[in-house]
Amino acid sequence: MTELQHQSAAQVAVARAVSRALFLVPNLQRAVVVAEADGSVHVRGDSRKLEASIGVDLQPQHIGALCQRLQQLGVRVFASESEYAQALAEA
């Protein structure tokens, strides 16, 4: 796979991950993206009425791109689960 094909595949994976997260949690307001010990990636987030952990088909090295895209869409993305948990507690 050429570098251009690799970048294109990564962009598609990020777009699918964003679509999945926003489809399952409409009006996503806050989120944290975490890589689990088994290598899976989850978006943990909430809207006004729903809190969810969504598994997405994404390589951990693309978490930064996913976070950036969620931020572009108006989601407040936290750097760590503890920061996210603190924001939930304060809400």
N, CA, C and O atoms as a printed pandas DataFrame, in Angstrom:
     atom_number atom_name residue_name chain_id  residue_number  x_coord  y_coord  z_coord
0              1         N          MET        A               1    0.853   -1.172    0.000
1              2        CA          MET        A               1    0.000    0.000    0.000
2              3         C          MET        A               1    0.899    1.235    0.000
3              4         O          MET        A               1    1.823    1.334    0.808
4              5         N          THR        A               2    0.630    2.165   -0.897
5              6        CA          THR        A               2    1.422    3.381   -0.963
6              7         C          THR        A               2    1.037    4.307    0.190
7              8         O          THR        A               2    0.012    4.115    0.844
8              9         N          GLU        A               3    1.867    5.300    0.423
9             10        CA          GLU        A               3    1.604    6.260    1.498
10            11         C          GLU        A               3    0.275    6.985    1.264
11            12         O          GLU        A               3   -0.477    7.216    2.210
12            13         N          LEU        A               4   -0.011    7.340    0.032
13            14        CA          LEU        A               4   -1.267    8.021   -0.292
14            15         C          LEU        A               4   -2.461    7.119   -0.010
15            16         O          LEU        A               4   -3.469    7.581    0.525
16            17         N          GLN        A               5   -2.363    5.843   -0.361
17            18        CA          GLN        A               5   -3.452    4.902   -0.079
18            19         C          GLN        A               5   -3.634    4.719    1.423
19            20         O          GLN        A               5   -4.760    4.618    1.909
20            21         N          HIS        A               6   -2.520    4.677    2.158
21            22        CA          HIS        A               6   -2.585    4.539    3.614
22            23         C          HIS        A               6   -3.283    5.746    4.239
23            24         O          HIS        A               6   -4.137    5.587    5.111
24            25         N          GLN        A               7   -2.924    6.946    3.797
25            26        CA          GLN        A               7   -3.566    8.166    4.310
26            27         C          GLN        A               7   -5.047    8.181    3.978
27            28         O          GLN        A               7   -5.868    8.567    4.811
28            29         N          SER        A               8   -5.392    7.767    2.776
29            30        CA          SER        A               8   -6.791    7.728    2.361
30            31         C          SER        A               8   -7.581    6.729    3.209
31            32         O          SER        A               8   -8.701    7.023    3.625
32            33         N          ALA        A               9   -7.010    5.565    3.464
33            34        CA          ALA        A               9   -7.680    4.562    4.295
34            35         C          ALA        A               9   -7.875    5.081    5.719
35            36         O          ALA        A               9   -8.914    4.838    6.333
36            37         N          ALA        A              10   -6.886    5.789    6.239
37            38        CA          ALA        A              10   -6.997    6.355    7.583
38            39         C          ALA        A              10   -8.096    7.409    7.633
39            40         O          ALA        A              10   -8.855    7.463    8.601
40            41         N          GLN        A              11   -8.191    8.245    6.604
41            42        CA          GLN        A              11   -9.239    9.268    6.558
42            43         C          GLN        A              11  -10.622    8.634    6.501
43            44         O          GLN        A              11  -11.556    9.121    7.138
44            45         N          VAL        A              12  -10.756    7.567    5.752
45            46        CA          VAL        A              12  -12.036    6.854    5.669
46            47         C          VAL        A              12  -12.389    6.258    7.027
47            48         O          VAL        A              12  -13.540    6.328    7.457
48            49         N          ALA        A              13  -11.405    5.675    7.701
49            50        CA          ALA        A              13  -11.648    5.082    9.020
50            51         C          ALA        A              13  -12.078    6.138   10.031
51            52         O          ALA        A              13  -12.977    5.895   10.837
52            53         N          VAL        A              14  -11.450    7.299    9.995
53            54        CA          VAL        A              14  -11.824    8.390   10.903
54            55         C          VAL        A              14  -13.240    8.859   10.593
55            56         O          VAL        A              14  -14.035    9.069   11.510
56            57         N          ALA        A              15  -13.561    9.026    9.324
57            58        CA          ALA        A              15  -14.907    9.458    8.939
58            59         C          ALA        A              15  -15.965    8.457    9.399
59            60         O          ALA        A              15  -17.026    8.856    9.880
60            61         N          ARG        A              16  -15.686    7.170    9.257
61            62        CA          ARG        A              16  -16.632    6.145    9.731
62            63         C          ARG        A              16  -16.790    6.187   11.239
63            64         O          ARG        A              16  -17.899    6.045   11.754
64            65         N          ALA        A              17  -15.687    6.382   11.950
65            66        CA          ALA        A              17  -15.739    6.442   13.414
66            67         C          ALA        A              17  -16.568    7.634   13.883
67            68         O          ALA        A              17  -17.364    7.514   14.814
68            69         N          VAL        A              18  -16.379    8.779   13.238
69            70        CA          VAL        A              18  -17.174    9.967   13.576
70            71         C          VAL        A              18  -18.644    9.714   13.280
71            72         O          VAL        A              18  -19.505   10.022   14.105
72            73         N          SER        A              19  -18.936    9.163   12.127
73            74        CA          SER        A              19  -20.332    8.886   11.755
74            75         C          SER        A              19  -20.985    7.929   12.745
75            76         O          SER        A              19  -22.127    8.140   13.154
76            77         N          ARG        A              20  -20.269    6.886   13.129
77            78        CA          ARG        A              20  -20.815    5.913   14.079
78            79         C          ARG        A              20  -21.105    6.574   15.426
79            80         O          ARG        A              20  -22.172    6.377   16.006
80            81         N          ALA        A              21  -20.149    7.356   15.915
81            82        CA          ALA        A              21  -20.332    8.013   17.216
82            83         C          ALA        A              21  -21.521    8.970   17.179
83            84         O          ALA        A              21  -22.336    8.982   18.102
84            85         N          LEU        A              22  -21.622    9.764   16.128
85            86        CA          LEU        A              22  -22.702   10.751   16.052
86            87         C          LEU        A              22  -24.047   10.107   15.736
87            88         O          LEU        A              22  -25.088   10.649   16.106
88            89         N          PHE        A              23  -24.044    8.962   15.059
89            90        CA          PHE        A              23  -25.295    8.253   14.805
90            91         C          PHE        A              23  -25.831    7.643   16.099
91            92         O          PHE        A              23  -27.028    7.721   16.380
92            93         N          LEU        A              24  -24.944    7.039   16.882
93            94        CA          LEU        A              24  -25.382    6.370   18.106
94            95         C          LEU        A              24  -25.628    7.343   19.263
95            96         O          LEU        A              24  -26.414    7.046   20.163
96            97         N          VAL        A              25  -24.972    8.486   19.246
97            98        CA          VAL        A              25  -25.190    9.505   20.278
98            99         C          VAL        A              25  -25.430   10.846   19.582
99           100         O          VAL        A              25  -24.522   11.671   19.475
100          101         N          PRO        A              26  -26.661   11.054   19.110
101          102        CA          PRO        A              26  -26.971   12.339   18.470
102          103         C          PRO        A              26  -26.728   13.487   19.455
103          104         O          PRO        A              26  -26.922   13.325   20.660
104          105         N          ASN        A              27  -26.319   14.599   18.961
105          106        CA          ASN        A              27  -26.044   15.775   19.788
106          107         C          ASN        A              27  -24.925   15.525   20.795
107          108         O          ASN        A              27  -24.958   16.048   21.909
108          109         N          LEU        A              28  -23.936   14.727   20.401
109          110        CA          LEU        A              28  -22.784   14.460   21.259
110          111         C          LEU        A              28  -22.167   15.789   21.678
111          112         O          LEU        A              28  -21.831   16.621   20.835
112          113         N          GLN        A              29  -22.022   15.978   22.985
113          114        CA          GLN        A              29  -21.498   17.252   23.487
114          115         C          GLN        A              29  -20.078   17.147   24.019
115          116         O          GLN        A              29  -19.247   18.020   23.770
116          117         N          ARG        A              30  -19.801   16.071   24.754
117          118        CA          ARG        A              30  -18.484   15.879   25.352
118          119         C          ARG        A              30  -18.036   14.457   25.068
119          120         O          ARG        A              30  -18.849   13.535   25.007
120          121         N          ALA        A              31  -16.712   14.289   24.893
121          122        CA          ALA        A              31  -16.213   12.940   24.600
122          123         C          ALA        A              31  -14.746   12.821   24.975
123          124         O          ALA        A              31  -14.018   13.808   25.083
124          125         N          VAL        A              32  -14.346   11.584   25.165
125          126        CA          VAL        A              32  -12.941   11.234   25.290
126          127         C          VAL        A              32  -12.748    9.999   24.417
127          128         O          VAL        A              32  -13.596    9.107   24.399
128          129         N          VAL        A              33  -11.641    9.952   23.700
129          130        CA          VAL        A              33  -11.344    8.810   22.833
130          131         C          VAL        A              33  -10.208    8.038   23.497
131          132         O          VAL        A              33   -9.149    8.595   23.787
132          133         N          VAL        A              34  -10.440    6.757   23.732
133          134        CA          VAL        A              34   -9.447    5.951   24.449
134          135         C          VAL        A              34   -9.087    4.693   23.665
135          136         O          VAL        A              34   -9.915    4.105   22.968
136          137         N          ALA        A              35   -7.829    4.304   23.802
137          138        CA          ALA        A              35   -7.360    3.026   23.262
138          139         C          ALA        A              35   -7.334    2.049   24.428
139          140         O          ALA        A              35   -6.687    2.303   25.444
140          141         N          GLU        A              36   -8.026    0.954   24.283
141          142        CA          GLU        A              36   -8.085   -0.060   25.329
142          143         C          GLU        A              36   -6.851   -0.950   25.259
143          144         O          GLU        A              36   -6.133   -0.945   24.259
144          145         N          ALA        A              37   -6.604   -1.716   26.320
145          146        CA          ALA        A              37   -5.442   -2.605   26.387
146          147         C          ALA        A              37   -5.433   -3.642   25.261
147          148         O          ALA        A              37   -4.369   -4.081   24.823
148          149         N          ASP        A              38   -6.623   -4.030   24.795
149          150        CA          ASP        A              38   -6.707   -5.026   23.719
150          151         C          ASP        A              38   -6.515   -4.425   22.326
151          152         O          ASP        A              38   -6.594   -5.137   21.325
152          153         N          GLY        A              39   -6.265   -3.118   22.263
153          154        CA          GLY        A              39   -6.040   -2.452   20.984
154          155         C          GLY        A              39   -7.272   -1.826   20.376
155          156         O          GLY        A              39   -7.177   -1.132   19.364
156          157         N          SER        A              40   -8.438   -2.060   20.977
157          158        CA          SER        A              40   -9.657   -1.454   20.448
158          159         C          SER        A              40   -9.729    0.017   20.842
159          160         O          SER        A              40   -9.087    0.452   21.798
160          161         N          VAL        A              41  -10.511    0.761   20.100
161          162        CA          VAL        A              41  -10.676    2.195   20.349
162          163         C          VAL        A              41  -12.137    2.458   20.670
163          164         O          VAL        A              41  -13.027    1.936   20.000
164          165         N          HIS        A              42  -12.388    3.273   21.699
165          166        CA          HIS        A              42  -13.744    3.632   22.102
166          167         C          HIS        A              42  -13.888    5.139   22.207
167          168         O          HIS        A              42  -12.974    5.843   22.636
168          169         N          VAL        A              43  -15.056    5.616   21.808
169          170        CA          VAL        A              43  -15.436    6.999   22.050
170          171         C          VAL        A              43  -16.399    6.954   23.231
171          172         O          VAL        A              43  -17.474    6.361   23.138
172          173         N          ARG        A              44  -16.017    7.575   24.330
173          174        CA          ARG        A              44  -16.903    7.677   25.486
174          175         C          ARG        A              44  -17.407    9.098   25.516
175          176         O          ARG        A              44  -16.623   10.046   25.553
176          177         N          GLY        A              45  -18.719    9.246   25.499
177          178        CA          GLY        A              45  -19.252   10.592   25.435
178          179         C          GLY        A              45  -20.676   10.680   25.904
179          180         O          GLY        A              45  -21.299    9.685   26.275
180          181         N          ASP        A              46  -21.183   11.904   25.880
181          182        CA          ASP        A              46  -22.540   12.115   26.341
182          183         C          ASP        A              46  -23.206   13.257   25.580
183          184         O          ASP        A              46  -22.557   14.166   25.062
184          185         N          SER        A              47  -24.522   13.167   25.540
185          186        CA          SER        A              47  -25.366   14.263   25.084
186          187         C          SER        A              47  -26.168   14.662   26.308
187          188         O          SER        A              47  -25.834   14.249   27.418
188          189         N          ARG        A              48  -27.175   15.422   26.144
189          190        CA          ARG        A              48  -27.961   15.864   27.314
190          191         C          ARG        A              48  -28.647   14.714   28.030
191          192         O          ARG        A              48  -28.841   14.777   29.244
192          193         N          LYS        A              49  -29.014   13.673   27.312
193          194        CA          LYS        A              49  -29.823   12.615   27.906
194          195         C          LYS        A              49  -29.183   11.232   27.865
195          196         O          LYS        A              49  -29.771   10.276   28.371
196          197         N          LEU        A              50  -28.014   11.101   27.285
197          198        CA          LEU        A              50  -27.453    9.779   27.041
198          199         C          LEU        A              50  -25.947    9.794   27.240
199          200         O          LEU        A              50  -25.254   10.701   26.779
200          201         N          GLU        A              51  -25.452    8.777   27.934
201          202        CA          GLU        A              51  -24.017    8.582   28.050
202          203         C          GLU        A              51  -23.703    7.227   27.432
203          204         O          GLU        A              51  -24.428    6.259   27.666
204          205         N          ALA        A              52  -22.634    7.144   26.645
205          206        CA          ALA        A              52  -22.351    5.903   25.928
206          207         C          ALA        A              52  -20.862    5.687   25.750
207          208         O          ALA        A              52  -20.067    6.625   25.807
208          209         N          SER        A              53  -20.502    4.434   25.534
209          210        CA          SER        A              53  -19.157    4.044   25.129
210          211         C          SER        A              53  -19.320    3.278   23.828
211          212         O          SER        A              53  -19.958    2.226   23.797
212          213         N          ILE        A              54  -18.752    3.798   22.769
213          214        CA          ILE        A              54  -18.969    3.267   21.433
214          215         C          ILE        A              54  -17.661    2.727   20.877
215          216         O          ILE        A              54  -16.682    3.463   20.756
216          217         N          GLY        A              55  -17.644    1.463   20.546
217          218        CA          GLY        A              55  -16.472    0.892   19.891
218          219         C          GLY        A              55  -16.439    1.324   18.434
219          220         O          GLY        A              55  -17.452    1.268   17.738
220          221         N          VAL        A              56  -15.282    1.751   17.984
221          222        CA          VAL        A              56  -15.132    2.175   16.592
222          223         C          VAL        A              56  -13.994    1.386   15.950
223          224         O          VAL        A              56  -13.041    0.995   16.625
224          225         N          ASP        A              57  -14.100    1.158   14.659
225          226        CA          ASP        A              57  -13.096    0.414   13.905
226          227         C          ASP        A              57  -12.003    1.385   13.475
227          228         O          ASP        A              57  -12.061    1.969   12.393
228          229         N          LEU        A              58  -11.002    1.548   14.346
229          230        CA          LEU        A              58   -9.973    2.552   14.110
230          231         C          LEU        A              58   -8.681    2.101   14.782
231          232         O          LEU        A              58   -8.711    1.538   15.876
232          233         N          GLN        A              59   -7.574    2.341   14.144
233          234        CA          GLN        A              59   -6.278    2.036   14.736
234          235         C          GLN        A              59   -5.935    3.122   15.755
235          236         O          GLN        A              59   -6.230    4.294   15.521
236          237         N          PRO        A              60   -5.316    2.756   16.885
237          238        CA          PRO        A              60   -4.984    3.743   17.915
238          239         C          PRO        A              60   -4.163    4.931   17.406
239          240         O          PRO        A              60   -4.287    6.030   17.947
240          241         N          GLN        A              61   -3.344    4.742   16.401
241          242        CA          GLN        A              61   -2.527    5.856   15.906
242          243         C          GLN        A              61   -3.363    6.941   15.234
243          244         O          GLN        A              61   -2.849    8.023   14.950
244          245         N          HIS        A              62   -4.638    6.671   14.974
245          246        CA          HIS        A              62   -5.496    7.667   14.328
246          247         C          HIS        A              62   -6.424    8.371   15.314
247          248         O          HIS        A              62   -7.328    9.097   14.901
248          249         N          ILE        A              63   -6.210    8.165   16.605
249          250        CA          ILE        A              63   -7.049    8.801   17.623
250          251         C          ILE        A              63   -6.978   10.318   17.521
251          252         O          ILE        A              63   -7.998   10.992   17.658
252          253         N          GLY        A              64   -5.802   10.861   17.283
253          254        CA          GLY        A              64   -5.651   12.318   17.172
254          255         C          GLY        A              64   -6.524   12.906   16.074
255          256         O          GLY        A              64   -7.147   13.951   16.262
256          257         N          ALA        A              65   -6.570   12.241   14.937
257          258        CA          ALA        A              65   -7.393   12.717   13.819
258          259         C          ALA        A              65   -8.880   12.631   14.173
259          260         O          ALA        A              65   -9.660   13.512   13.811
260          261         N          LEU        A              66   -9.265   11.574   14.876
261          262        CA          LEU        A              66  -10.666   11.434   15.304
262          263         C          LEU        A              66  -11.027   12.540   16.274
263          264         O          LEU        A              66  -12.086   13.154   16.144
264          265         N          CYS        A              67  -10.169   12.804   17.241
265          266        CA          CYS        A              67  -10.429   13.885   18.206
266          267         C          CYS        A              67  -10.561   15.229   17.501
267          268         O          CYS        A              67  -11.458   16.016   17.803
268          269         N          GLN        A              68   -9.662   15.482   16.563
269          270        CA          GLN        A              68   -9.692   16.737   15.822
270          271         C          GLN        A              68  -11.005   16.888   15.043
271          272         O          GLN        A              68  -11.600   17.966   15.036
272          273         N          ARG        A              69  -11.449   15.832   14.401
273          274        CA          ARG        A              69  -12.692   15.898   13.620
274          275         C          ARG        A              69  -13.895   16.105   14.524
275          276         O          ARG        A              69  -14.793   16.877   14.187
276          277         N          LEU        A              70  -13.929   15.426   15.670
277          278        CA          LEU        A              70  -15.028   15.640   16.616
278          279         C          LEU        A              70  -15.050   17.090   17.098
279          280         O          LEU        A              70  -16.119   17.686   17.226
280          281         N          GLN        A              71  -13.872   17.656   17.365
281          282        CA          GLN        A              71  -13.802   19.059   17.793
282          283         C          GLN        A              71  -14.316   19.984   16.694
283          284         O          GLN        A              71  -15.023   20.950   16.979
284          285         N          GLN        A              72  -13.968   19.698   15.450
285          286        CA          GLN        A              72  -14.448   20.515   14.332
286          287         C          GLN        A              72  -15.971   20.497   14.251
287          288         O          GLN        A              72  -16.588   21.451   13.776
288          289         N          LEU        A              73  -16.568   19.404   14.718
289          290        CA          LEU        A              73  -18.025   19.264   14.687
290          291         C          LEU        A              73  -18.690   19.797   15.957
291          292         O          LEU        A              73  -19.895   19.626   16.145
292          293         N          GLY        A              74  -17.913   20.441   16.826
293          294        CA          GLY        A              74  -18.468   21.088   18.009
294          295         C          GLY        A              74  -18.506   20.240   19.267
295          296         O          GLY        A              74  -19.127   20.634   20.254
296          297         N          VAL        A              75  -17.854   19.083   19.253
297          298        CA          VAL        A              75  -17.809   18.225   20.436
298          299         C          VAL        A              75  -16.627   18.658   21.301
299          300         O          VAL        A              75  -15.521   18.852   20.796
300          301         N          ARG        A              76  -16.861   18.806   22.592
301          302        CA          ARG        A              76  -15.782   19.131   23.520
302          303         C          ARG        A              76  -15.049   17.825   23.835
303          304         O          ARG        A              76  -15.600   16.948   24.500
304          305         N          VAL        A              77  -13.813   17.697   23.360
305          306        CA          VAL        A              77  -13.040   16.465   23.504
306          307         C          VAL        A              77  -12.015   16.644   24.617
307          308         O          VAL        A              77  -11.277   17.629   24.646
308          309         N          PHE        A              78  -11.982   15.680   25.531
309          310        CA          PHE        A              78  -11.074   15.730   26.670
310          311         C          PHE        A              78   -9.844   14.874   26.401
311          312         O          PHE        A              78   -9.900   13.899   25.652
312          313         N          ALA        A              79   -8.732   15.256   27.024
313          314        CA          ALA        A              79   -7.467   14.559   26.814
314          315         C          ALA        A              79   -7.385   13.246   27.581
315          316         O          ALA        A              79   -6.645   12.343   27.190
316          317         N          SER        A              80   -8.143   13.133   28.672
317          318        CA          SER        A              80   -8.074   11.911   29.469
318          319         C          SER        A              80   -9.448   11.557   30.022
319          320         O          SER        A              80  -10.345   12.397   30.086
320          321         N          GLU        A              81   -9.592   10.298   30.420
321          322        CA          GLU        A              81  -10.849    9.855   31.006
322          323         C          GLU        A              81  -11.130   10.567   32.321
323          324         O          GLU        A              81  -12.289   10.831   32.640
324          325         N          SER        A              82  -10.092   10.882   33.088
325          326        CA          SER        A              82  -10.305   11.554   34.364
326          327         C          SER        A              82  -10.839   12.974   34.157
327          328         O          SER        A              82  -11.699   13.424   34.914
328          329         N          GLU        A              83  -10.343   13.679   33.147
329          330        CA          GLU        A              83  -10.869   15.015   32.837
330          331         C          GLU        A              83  -12.318   14.931   32.388
331          332         O          GLU        A              83  -13.139   15.770   32.758
332          333         N          TYR        A              84  -12.628   13.923   31.595
333          334        CA          TYR        A              84  -14.001   13.728   31.130
334          335         C          TYR        A              84  -14.913   13.434   32.316
335          336         O          TYR        A              84  -15.995   14.011   32.418
336          337         N          ALA        A              85  -14.491   12.542   33.214
337          338        CA          ALA        A              85  -15.282   12.187   34.384
338          339         C          ALA        A              85  -15.512   13.401   35.282
339          340         O          ALA        A              85  -16.599   13.571   35.835
340          341         N          GLN        A              86  -14.504   14.233   35.425
341          342        CA          GLN        A              86  -14.635   15.446   36.236
342          343         C          GLN        A              86  -15.671   16.387   35.615
343          344         O          GLN        A              86  -16.482   16.975   36.331
344          345         N          ALA        A              87  -15.647   16.531   34.290
345          346        CA          ALA        A              87  -16.627   17.392   33.611
346          347         C          ALA        A              87  -18.039   16.855   33.801
347          348         O          ALA        A              87  -18.976   17.632   33.980
348          349         N          LEU        A              88  -18.202   15.537   33.763
349          350        CA          LEU        A              88  -19.525   14.940   34.001
350          351         C          LEU        A              88  -19.999   15.219   35.410
351          352         O          LEU        A              88  -21.171   15.524   35.628
352          353         N          ALA        A              89  -19.088   15.115   36.371
353          354        CA          ALA        A              89  -19.441   15.347   37.767
354          355         C          ALA        A              89  -19.852   16.793   38.022
355          356         O          ALA        A              89  -20.699   17.065   38.873
356          357         N          GLU        A              90  -19.249   17.711   37.281
357          358        CA          GLU        A              90  -19.541   19.129   37.454
358          359         C          GLU        A              90  -20.821   19.558   36.735
359          360         O          GLU        A              90  -21.367   20.625   37.016
360          361         N          ALA        A              91  -21.285   18.744   35.829
361          362        CA          ALA        A              91  -22.480   19.105   35.040
362          363         C          ALA        A              91  -23.753   18.995   35.842
363          364         O          ALA        A              91  -24.835   19.264   35.322
